[in-house]
Amino acid sequence: MIRKENITVYSAETSKHSISAYLRDIFNDLPQAHELGFRLFKRNLTALYRQSLLGFAWAILPPLANATLWIVLRGNNVISVQDTGVPYPIFVLTGTMLWQVFSEAILAPLTQVTENKVMLSKINIPREGLLLSGLYQLIFNTIIKVLLLAGVFFFFHQTVELSSLIFVPLGLFAIGLAGFSIGLLLTPLGMLYQDVNRGLLIILPFFMYLTPTVYPAPQDGGIGLIMRYNPIAAFITQTRNWFIAQPVYDIHFFWIYICMFALIFLAALAIYRLSMPMIIERIGS
Amino acid sequence: MNTDTLIKVESVSKKFCRSLKRSLWYGVQDIGTELIGRSKSQELRQDEFWAVKDVNFELRRGECLGLVGHNGAGKSTLLKMLNGLIKPDQGSITMKGRVGALIELGTGFNPILTGRENIYSNGAVLGFTKKEIDQKFDAIVDFSEIGDFLDTPVQNYSSGMKVRLGFAVAAQMEPDILLIDEVLAVGDMRFRLKSFNLIDHLVERCSVIFVSHSMQNISRMCNQILLMENGREKYTGSNVSEGIDEYYQSLGSGHTDFFHSDSDFELLKIMINESEDELPLVKRLDDLIITLCIEINSKFENTVASVIIFDYEQKSVGICMNDNPINSIGEVISRHQGKTRIEINVKIPRINLSKGIYYITFTLTETLVSKPVTRLNNIKTFQVTSLYDVWPPFELEGVWYKKSDGVK
């Protein structure tokens, strides 16, 4: 309720024809969206941990469990993974953590709007607030994961270079951006059809193994080619290399992919804004 | 006070689709056409219908529009468009100023969190900043009357308490345009009165759109009325009482006759003022004559009869009874095979019911104070017409005078 004496027109005619017009609107609504998003984030967080014994541990348990499995498998020589240059637990834990960031980011927008369907269809809220709420939660969970990683690094006496402190956040940003953009792009369709959410839940684990999370990226062969052009693989490998202070391998692709996802993100944001009224009338409550 | 136009609705229409599967697919198509910048088709696709069609009105500050109509007439859809939740398919809506909606109370409540925490979440959903809520916090708690339960999880609240808390937060809005949808129907009597007072207060400085099925509330609050039927305007104007009449007429005698006979009792005929019309009209202060022809088991000949009048909301407004047995006050037409046929007439002179729809229930009891032998609910509907539109059930005749003129 910040607006004063302004005029709002709802018309059948589309008044805006450019993405920039939508983005300008979104930018103008940002303070209100933040107010709502942050409140919802706090609400969800308080409620979540008030009703849970393990609390924050849930942010790290899934990747931890996954990593443990791989450590056990490799330790018993069930599978063989080539030398990773650092203790394998560090390698696999960093990989699965980063993957988890990606997969949480991809699911965040759709989860938020689905959970708040009633609110969307009954009250005129700044709808980007829901996305922000998801974003804040993602950032919060990521921070917890990084803290855990720091503990593990400390345990294995793994050294962290000073440059890591600068580049790791950049890598995390890239992974988050990639996930969030894809998720946001799928959100309008996902609100109409449940197939999107179900499909994601099947595809994500499969895709995880096409990404060098638990093994180092092979340099050649078919898989090597896929990895090279798989932006998520580039992001995760790169970010992990920054984490464990290994040589950076192809920074150009990294930047190209970031620009690509930034564009996807802006387009998805505009599509979200434009399609919401049309979705709300179809889903009701 | 300035009385500028705050709401302008120009030939607004909205289509809906009956089949969910198709509806979702149309949704995908519509988003697609919007994305490539083409205009949507104006025609109805398969399974679509106009939920709202060609609605026009304007509302100034200080005016209150009553939006009435049957279930499914399009009221809520129109309200959703006004609230900016969905877009019109045709026409346009211009809203000037801040819009507040009392439509869904307590949205954003999380059952696990306390009342205190939920005030902040709900407030954020309604567009308040944390600072604003800090300032209004005491007022909210006061208004909600939840007292000691402020720090209890909302899941332990009674439903009334939840509604009160939700209303108390929503009541802090200072809108130019207020949309209200029946939310006043909840809560106990005292809280309802309090809410009404608050809304009366808000109405003075904003434009209000009020959706209700209670004609009493409509006539109490509104100075404009829009009656919708099948998505179209059936009546628009400032003559609220005429609109309410139209509304009642469109209802007809919809929900009469539960049962008209059992083995001991059969209603053969009922007339009002000699008329067998479906919905007879009675002018206020005319006599109301009810004629009943019944056939009863002869052993009930000595029972006594009452006529009870109910209003449209099924509240009883009056009873007319006689302690003489029906075979003496009514005319026995025949006695045959243990059944007695009797015609009863009852005249209620100068009926002073206020305008509206009323129902007649007929009962037979052994004595005036005993339980009914038989009871026929809503056997007849009639409509009272009057010049004025008032919300109390009676429009009493009074003599207003000066003492110096002497008592009339």
Interface residues (C-beta under 8 A of the other chain):
Chain A: M1 I2 R3 K4 E5 N6 I7 T8 V9 Y10 S11 A12 E13 T14 H17 Q32 E35 L36 R39 L40 R43 N44 T46 A47 R50 Q51 V118 M119 L120 S121 K122 I123 N124 I125 P188 L189 L192 Y193 I271 L274 S275 P277 M278 I279 I280 E281 R282
Chain B: S13 K14 F16 S23 L24 Y26 G27 V28 D30 I31 E34 L35 G37 S39 K40 K80 M81 N83 G84 L85 I86 K87 P88 D89 Q90 G91 S92 I93 T94 M95 K96 G97 R98 V99 G100 A101 I103 E104 T107 G108 N110 I112 L113 E117 Y120 S121 G123 A124 V125 L126 G127 F128 T129 K130 E132 M173 E174 P175 D176
